[in-house]
Amino acid sequence: MRITIAFFLLILVVFNACKSETETVQKDTINTEFLALENLEEEIFNYSINTNKNKLIKKGKSLLKLSQAYIALYPKDSCLERVYEMAALGAEVSGSYNDAINYLYLAQRNFPESKKAPIYLFNRARILDDILMKKKQSELAYRELIELYPNDSLSISMKKYLESDLMNKSEQELLDFFNSKN
């Protein structure tokens, strides 16, 4: 009986040691992959400054693909919010605007208490408004921002923006409006 109990305890110790080693290897893999994402994000910001558009688009596509793979492999990772941000950045830079909107949506929905949550909604509305020219959808996104985060400075600004009806003006009307204020 003592041998059986000792053997059982030995198996538990070995099993836990193996499990711990596997978790360490997996954590190292996650850290390495996350660092690769961060490095690619930094390269995109550097290319943005130097305005090499072709390289920027390629880097954006790479960041998007790597972020998507990371999300699929590690859906419960503690860095997931940052990975959603990087996926959105990669998508926007590469011209995949609908993907950018979706990842910003996922970041805000999965991390609604994050201090960056209002920024995700704002950027979603900005892409809809300025890039895709989907005025009705962008207005709804701005209103969602105002409703969910009423005291945030972005919400306050966007409330004034919507109230001013600047959103529905043409570029020429905007120029005339701002020139008249000078």
MOJONOR-V448454 format. One record per backbone hydrogen bond with DSSP energy under -1.0 kcal/mol. NH is the residue of the N-H (numbers start at 1). CO is the residue of the C=O. If there is no record, write none. Layout:
((NH:CO) (NH:CO))
This chain:
((5:1) (6:2) (7:3) (8:4) (9:5) (10:6) (11:7) (12:8) (13:9) (14:10) (15:11) (16:12) (17:13) (18:14) (19:15) (20:16) (21:17) (22:18) (23:19) (24:20) (25:21) (26:22) (27:23) (28:24) (29:25) (30:26) (31:27) (32:28) (33:29) (34:30) (35:31) (36:32) (37:33) (38:34) (39:35) (40:36) (41:37) (42:38) (43:39) (44:40) (45:41) (46:42) (47:43) (48:44) (49:45) (50:46) (51:47) (52:47) (53:51) (56:52) (57:53) (58:54) (59:55) (60:56) (61:57) (62:58) (63:59) (64:60) (65:61) (66:62) (67:63) (68:64) (69:65) (70:66) (71:67) (72:68) (73:69) (74:70) (77:74) (80:77) (83:79) (84:80) (85:81) (86:82) (87:83) (88:84) (89:85) (90:86) (91:87) (92:88) (93:89) (94:90) (95:92) (96:91) (97:95) (100:96) (101:97) (102:98) (103:99) (104:100) (105:101) (106:102) (107:103) (108:104) (109:105) (110:106) (111:107) (114:111) (117:114) (120:116) (121:117) (122:118) (123:119) (124:120) (125:121) (126:122) (127:123) (128:124) (129:125) (130:126) (131:127) (132:127) (134:128) (135:133) (138:134) (139:135) (140:136) (141:137) (142:138) (143:139) (144:140) (145:141) (146:142) (147:143) (148:144) (149:145) (152:149) (156:152) (157:153) (158:154) (159:155) (160:156) (161:157) (162:158) (163:159) (164:160) (169:166) (174:170) (175:171) (176:172) (177:173) (178:174) (179:175) (180:176))
